[in-house]
Every structure is written in C-alpha cells, then in structure tokens.
Amino acid sequence: MGRYAAYPKYKESRIDWLDVIPSHWKTSKLRYLFTFGKGLTITKENLVEEGVPVINYGEVHSKYGFEVNPTVHELKCVPFEYRDHSQFAFLSKGDVVFADTSEDLEGSGNFSQASTDEELCAGYHTIIARPYCRQAWRYYAYLLDSLEIRTQVQHAVKGVKVFSVTQAILRGISTWLPPIDEREQIANFLDHETAKIDALIEKQQRLIELLKEKRQAIISHAVTKGLDPNAPMKDSGVEWLGQVPAHWEVVQLRRISSLAQGLQIPQSMRRTELADDCVEYITVKSINSPSNEKEYIYKPSARVCCKPEDILLARTGATGQVVTGVQGAFHNNFFKVEYSDQVEYEFLLSLLGVKELTDHLLMLAGTTTIPDLNHGAFLSTKVALPPKPEQLDLVNRLRETEVLYSNMLSTSFKQIELLKERRTALISAAVTGKIDVRDWQPSKH
C-alpha cells in the first residue's frame, strides 16, 4: 500500500480489531445502517426453472459471493405468485443477502449484494440487510467484506460443525462511516482496483485449466500412442483408440484386470462416529463433497475394503471417475480394479484416466438419467498394451511430466492466493481509512 498516502489525522476507533480511523469519520452499528429480515421460507422443492430468480445460501457460499445479477448469473426461480405475499424478500439494488449458516468459520459472514434493479428475491437460509441510505450503496459491500467486519462476525457466531449467523449478531456489529462523498470515492476506487486484481486472478485460473488440459493430453498420448513419434503404427480396430504402435497388443481389459464391486449399506446401518471395528464408508458423495460428515460401517468384509494404493472406478454416480488414496469400505457405486502382473500399476492408472476411454465407458453405461456401467462392459473394452519394459519407461517419463506440471500449477495457485490477499488487504485499507483515496483518479489507459 506504499503508493497511497495516509490521512493527515486519526483518532481511536474504540472498535475491536480496528485501532484508528480518520479523525472526521464516525462510528456506528449495522443496526443504524440497515433494516434486517429473512429471505423466503422455502425449500429446494419450491424451486422452478422459470419465474422470479432467487438467491439461496448455497449460491452465496459457492457461486455468487459479493455480488449477484440475475441478468448475468444463472439462478433457479420461485413461482411468480410469490410476488403477492413475500414482498420483503424482493431485492433492490444495494440490498445485501447473507447466508445464515456456514459449514466453516471462515464462511461466516458471506454475503452477496444485489447489483441491479432486475427482479430478484432472497431464498432459504438467508438474511436480508436493506440499507437506509442508498446513495453510496456500493460502499457497503466493501465495508462488509473487510477483514475487520468479518472478524467481528466470526467471533460472534455460534456453532461447532455448522456456524449460524443471526440478525441479532449482524445488528450488533460495530462499524465506521466516512462522509457520503468519501464512501462513493472509496467504492469507485475499489471497483476499479479490484477489477484489475480479479482480471489477473481469472488469467491465472485460465492458465491452470490450460496446464491441466495439457498435462492430461500428454499423459493420454503417451499411454495410447507411446513415446516414439517415429514408431510404425497400426489400426487398433477400436474406434476410441485409433492407431497404436505396431508392436503393442490390443487386448480386452479382462486380460489384465478383474473387478470387485462394493457394498450398499442402508442409511440406518451407517454410523456418524468412528468406533472400534468400524471403517469409513467410501461413497461418490464423500469423495466429491469432502466437507460432508463422514460415515462409518461396522466390520465389513475384506472383499469390499480398499487401501490407499487400490484403484476405485465409479460404476454409477460419476461413471468412469478414478479414485485412489482412500481407505475403508467402498459403496457398490464403485468397482475396485484389481490387475495382473502384465500391467504396471501407474500405467494402468494413467490409462484409466484417458478422457477418450472415460467417454467410451460412459457411453457403455447407457444414456439413462443415471448411467450404470456393468462388469461385462468394462472387462470387454479393448485397450492398447505395450510390453512391460516399455510400460516402465512410460511410467518414468510420466513421473517427470507430473513433477513439471505440478510445479507450474503450484506456482499459479500461489499467485492466486497472493492476489486474493492483495485484494483483501486493499479493501480493508480503503474502507478503514489506512489509505486516503480522496484525490484518486482512474488511470486513462
């Protein structure tokens, strides 16, 4: 923040987690800045595809934090008849929608501000904060996003596994206010500067996706075409595979692997606490939504248990998804892929991750609402198998590729974290008066 000047005079703020504020600023409470109320009393079953767009607590947490615009963001709807009896839940530009629960402490205080006057309402598990003064409505979003406000909220919430934000907590939050013209200037400054930071974050996110695609393309090419670009090729006779090195075999997966299917345990027999002789129950949901509570089952058969080095393949629910590194009893939505000594573990793992093979397995699973891959369809699928020594060469080369791309991805992820920290620090510095932006003007280029 060194390139921005400080205000000439400060005073004690008398607010926790905020030492001083500019001497001409005032202190207040959120209760004097907003009127509070609840969003619609609805559930997921009330949502429809056409009607009035609605933002629920899930979108606040995972999709449209900070601001929401129904002309830009994809939202579910509630029927039009809600206009007649739920007027408070309908939002105007500048209204703030808080999620009233969070699964982690850091998410407590997450909100989204309506950035348009397009019709929009607040849905389930939300609290609406409607500003009394709308002249500098954008300033409030940055104020509520500041570290100093969020810290107050996080110290006030109650809960262990789920943290609840109440209207009473929000009303009691201490805050500070510059004059109206400064609020508008601070908001304009932050709109401009955070947009530049957000653009850099988006650029890094696109780079991450490109790196992942490039890494997967290299792996897929290696395990289906080999490493020698000058090797003689032959037609594999397999549509998804195309040509393969002439000296490779084309074999059914049953030649090199077998399958063990998991166990379906009724919900009533699952436990939420780990006890003696219990193991974790591995489901597609527990893999793809790790924030959910773990479930355990008592004394499962060894046949349906997996170790971290085992390969699980989703049969249904996320057909074709490959999972390793988990330990416990696996659901019957998974196959455990056991393999012969004709194939190297890491080669098989890379082969099962080839997108073309995954797409082929998904096609075999059927086009019903819930695709279901059966044993026979998987085991009869043909793949290209290089000689064992060549598999080892491929594995070694792919390890080098993995290290190279992991390092590049790590650099990009770190860059995103630094940019997010920069964004957070800039917002806090501007809204608390650590920097004076009254004379700021946007750059002309």
N, C-alpha and C positions, 0 to 999 in steps of 0.2 A: 504493500500500500504506500510505499515511499514516494510515489509521484503525486500523491494527493496531499493537500495541506490539511492541517487540523483547524478546528475553530479557535478563535482567539481566547475565549474564556469558557471554563467549565464549572460545574457545581456537582456536589454529591447527589447521586440519584436516589439513595435510600431504597433501592430495589435490589433484591438478591440477584447475584450473578451479573450485576451491572454496576461498575464503580461510579462513573461520572457520565453526565450528559451535558451538552452545550447549555450555557447559563440561561438562555432565553427560552429553552424548551420546558414543557410542563409534564408532570406525571399524572397518571390516571389509572383506571381499572378497565378491563374489557367490558364490564357491565355498563359503563357510561359511553361506550363507543358502539355497542351492538345490542340489538334485541335478539333473544335466542328462542329457538323452538325445535321441534322434532320433524324429521322427514316423514314420508308416508309410512303408515303402519301396514306394510305389505310383506309378502314373501316372494321367493323366486317363481312360485306358481302363478303369481299375478302378472308376470312379465309377458309381453307380446311383441311381435315383430313390428307392428305399425300402431301408432298412437302418439302419445306425448313422450319424448325422450326423458329418461330418468337416470340419475347417477346414484349408485348404491355404494356402500362402504368398500366393496371389492374393487370397484373402479378407482376409488380414491387411493387405495393402497397400491394397486398394481399397474394401473394404466394411465390415469389422468390426474396424477397428483399435481398440485399447484394451480392448474387452471383447466377448465373444461369448456368446450364449444361444440354444441351438437351439430353444427354445420361442418365440422372438421372431424370430430371424434365419433367412433361407432358406438352407439349406445342401444340397449334394449329400451322398450317403451312400456307405458301403462295405458290402459284404455282411455279414450277421450273423456269418458264420463267422470273421471277424477277431477276435471276442471270445476265441476259443480259443487263439490263438497270438501275439497282439500286445498283451498286457495293458499294457505300459508306455505305449503310445500313447493309452490311455484316460485321460481327464482327470477330475480332481476340482475342485470349486470352489476357486478361488485359483491353480490351475496357470496358467502363462504360456506362450504359444506364440509364439516368434519366427520371422519369416521369415528363412531362412538366406541369401538373396540379395536384392539390390535393384538396380534399373536406374539409380538415382541415389543420391548420397552421403547426401542428406537422409533417404532411406527406410531407411538402415541403422539397425538397432535397432528397427524397427517390430515391434509385438507385439500380441497380443490375450489378455486374461485370461478364463478360464472363470468366469462369474459365477453359475453354477448347478451343482447336482449332477446335472442331467439328463444322460443318456448322450451322450457326445461324445468324439471322438478327434482327434488331430492327424495331418495327412496329409503330402503330399510337400513337400519343401523347407522343413521346419520343424524347430525345436529346442524341446524341452520343458524348461522350468525349473519344478521342483516344490519349493515352499518346505518347509523342515524344520519351521518353526513356522507354523501356520495361524491362530493367534489373531487376528492383525491382517493377514489376507491382502490386504485391500483396499489397505492402505498400500503394498504392493509395486508395485501398478500405477502409482500416482502417483510413487513413487520412480523406477521405470524410465522413466517418461515425462518426468522432469525434464530440463531443458536440460543440467545438469551430467553426468548419466549418459549421455545421448545424445551429448554432445560427446566423451566418452571412447570410446564405441563407434565413432564416425565417424573418430576419429584412429587407431583400431587396425585397421580393416578394410583389406583388400587388394583391388585391382582397378582397372580403368580404365573399361570400359563396363558391367561387372557387378561389384558390390561384394559380397563374401562375408563373412558373419558366422559365426564358428566357435564351438564350445563352449569352446575354449581362450580365445578373446577374451573371452567372457562371464564365464568363471570368474575371469579376471584383473581385472575391473573393480572399482575401489575404490569403497567406499560408506560410509555412515554410518548409525547407528541410534539413535533416541531410545528411551526405555523403552517397554515394551509399551502402557501406558495412553496415552502420548502418541501412539504410532502410530495407535491406534484413534481418538483425538480428531482427529488431523490428517486421517485418512481420512474421518471423518464431516463435518468442516468442508469438505473439498474436494468430497465428494459433493454437499453442499448448495449450495455456491457455484458449482461448475462446472455444476450442473444449471440454475441461473439463467442463466449465460452461454450454455449450449447452447440454452436456450429462445429467447434473443434472436437467436442465430445462425440457428436454424430459422425464426424470424419473418422475418428478412431474406431467407433463401433462398426462402420462400414469396412474399415481395414481388417478388423477382427474377423468379420464374416468372410471376407475375401481370403484371408490366411487359412481359415478353417476349410473353405472350399478347395483351395489349392493343395493343402495337406491331404485332404481326402482323395483328391484326384490323383495325386502322386501314388498314394497307397493303393488305390483301386487299379491303376495302370500296372503297378509292379506285380500285384498278385494275380492279374489276369493276362498280362502280356509279357511279363518278365522284364529283366534289366537290359538285355542286349537289343538295341534298336535294329541291328543287322541280322538277327536270328531269322532263319526260314520260318514261315508261318503256314498254318493250315486252317481250314474251316472247321470249327468245333462242332458244327451241326446243331448248336444251341443258339436260339435267337438272341437272348440277352447277352451272350458271351462273345459272339462273333469269332474273329480269328484269334488263334492262340499259337504259341511256339510249337513247331512241328514235332519236337521231341517230348512235349508234355502229353500226359494221358488225359482223356476226358472220361470222368467216372461219376457214377451216382454217389450222392453223399452217404448212402448206406454202406459204401465200400470203406469209408474212413471214419464213420461216426455212428453212434446209436443215441437213442433218446430215452430219458426218464421223465415222466410227467409228474407234476406236483400234486398237491392235496388240497381239496377245498374243505375248509373248516367253517361250520356255521358261525355266525356272529356271536351266538350265545356261548360258544365254547372258547372264544378268544379272550385273552386277558390283557389288561392295560398296564399291569405292573409285572416286572420281571421277578420270578420266584425260582426256587430250586427245581431242576429238571425241566425248566421252560426255556424255549429258544425264540428268537424273534421270528415273526411271520412275515415273509417277503412277498409283497404284492406289487402290482404295477403302480398302484397309488402311492405306496410307501417309497418306491423308487423315484417317481416323478414329482411327488409332493412331499419332500422330506420334512417339511415343517409340521406335518400332521403327527399326532401322537402315535407312538409305536404300539404294535400289538404282539402278543406272545401266545404260544401254544405249548401244551404240556406233553412231554415225552413223545415227540413224533418219530416215525420210522426213519431209520438211516437212509432209506431209499429216496426220501423226499427232502433230505437235508443237503445243503450246499456249503462249500468252503469258499474263501475269497478267490482262490485261483480257478474255481469252476466257472464254466460258461453257461449262462442262462439265456434262453431265447424266448421272447414273448410270443406266445401262441395266439392270444387274443388280447384285446385291450390296447395294445400298441404293437401289433403284429410285426415281427421282424426286428424289433429292438433287441440289441445285445447288451447284456449286463454282466459285469464281473465285480469283484471286490466286496461282495456281500456275504454274510454268513447267517444261516438259520434254516428254517423250513420254508420251502417255496410253494406258492399258490399254484393251482392247476392251470392258471393262465400262462404258466411258463413250462418250457421244456428245459431240462438240463442236458446239454450236449456233451456226450462222452465220446472220446476219439481214440483211434487206433495208433499204433506206433508208425504208421505210414505217413503221418502228418505231424508237423511241428505245431505246438500249441499256439505260438504267436502268429504263425502263418494262417492257421485256421481262424483265429480271432480277427485278423485283418480281412480275410476273405469274407467272413460273415458280415463285415461292416461295409462291403461294397454296395453302393446305392442301387446299382442295376440288379444285384441279387436280391436285395431287400424288396425292391419294387416287384420283382418276379414272385417272391414268396407272398407278398400282399395280394397279388393277382390270384395266386393259387388259393388263398384263404377265402376268396369269394367277394362279391360286391354287395353283400347284405349290410344292414346297419352296423352289425358287429362282426367283422371278418374273423374267421376261425381256421387256423392252419392245422391240418391233421398230420399224424406221423408219416403216413404214406406219401403225402405230397412233398414233405420236406425231404425224406430219405431218397425219393426217386429223382430229385432235382440233380441235374448234371453240373459239374464244375470242372475246371482245369487243374490238374495236379502235376507240379514239376517234380523231378527227382528230389529225394531227401537232401542231398548236399546243396542243391540249388535253393531249396526252401530255407536252409540255414543262411546262405548268402543273402537272400531276400530279407530275412528277418534282421540281419545285421545292418543292412542298408536302411531298412525302415526305422530301426532304432535311431540311426543318425538323423534321419528326416524328422523324427519325433522330437529329438533334442533341439534341432534347429528351429522348428516351428513353435515349439513350446516356449523357447526363449523370446522369439518375436512376439508371440501372444502375450507373454508376461509383461514385456515392455509396454505394449498397448494398454493392457489392463491397468498398469501402474500409472500411465499417462492419464487415463480416465479418472482414476482416483485423485490424482493431483489437481486436475481441472475441477472436479467436484469440490475439493477442499478449497480451491481458489474461489469458486462461486459462493460457497457458504461464508467464507471469510469476507468477501466483498459485500455481500448482503448485510451481514452483521455490522461491518464497519460503517456502511452508509446509513442504516436505519438507527444506529445508536449514536451517530454524530462523531465517531472517531475520525472520519474524514469529512471535509467541507466541500460539497459539490455545488454550492450555490452559483458559482460562476462557470460551471461546466457547460461546454457546448459540444454536441456530437461532431466527430471528425467529418470532413467533407468528402473523404474517399473510403 
